[in-house]
Amino acid sequence: MKLRKILKFCAAAAILVITFALYSNLAIYISGKSGVQTVTNSPEADAAIVLGARVYKSGSLSPVLADRLATGIELYTEGKVKKLLLTGDHGQTTYDEVNNMRLYALEQGVPEEDIFMDHAGFSTYESMYRARDVFKVKKAIIVTQEFHLPRALYLARSLGLKASGVKADKREYLGEDYLRLRELLANTKAAAQLAIHDRPTYLGPEIPIWGDGRATKDTKI
């Protein structure tokens, strides 16, 4: 009898998890289809939020990240945004996405005062949360690849940002099928974070996006 109760509980829990996962992915897919623009047609915003991705040991950017930066810089050059918010993982001294992103933007002629770095953007959820609470962003253009954009837009909007998106796909990417499959799990996690009102790993003092991006520097570079 005890075993039967355990099996019933496990079955009910599995059904609940599967239902939540299906609902999460459907909601994110539907929400993420709206508000996707080209650079030319994109509305003006406070900032382009450029989401981090892999940086190699040499400091060079992965193709996914290089294309995100290039697209964000296009938005800046076209006058769609006045600031770039570069958000990614800089949780260790041996791994630094955001300073390498910043160097790329500087090399492309973006003034350093217009480049903000979020060193604690450890996930898409944390990046959007911190964009709202630390950098005081209200209206944003989210820059990432097509497979990632629905989740990023859903999170931004759910956290109160007025967000549109621009796809950064400029080529085919190695392992893209895996990345698309990974989104199914990431979507479920994102919905759970929203449901429990998860807090970011770090928040810290406010650094308003309308100020000077040099306030976010943590190196002499």
Secondary structure, DSSP 8 states (H G I E B T S, - for coil): -HHHHHHHHHHHHHHHHHHHHHHHHHHHHHHHTTTEE-TTT---EEEEEEE---B-TTS-B-HHHHHHHHHHHHHHHTTSEEEEEEE-B--BTTB-SHHHHHHHHHHTT--GGGEEEETB--SHHHHHHHHHHTS---EEEEEE-TTTHHHHHHHHHHTT-EEEEEE---S--TTHHHHHHHHHHHHHHHHHHHHTT---S---S---TTS-GGGG--S--
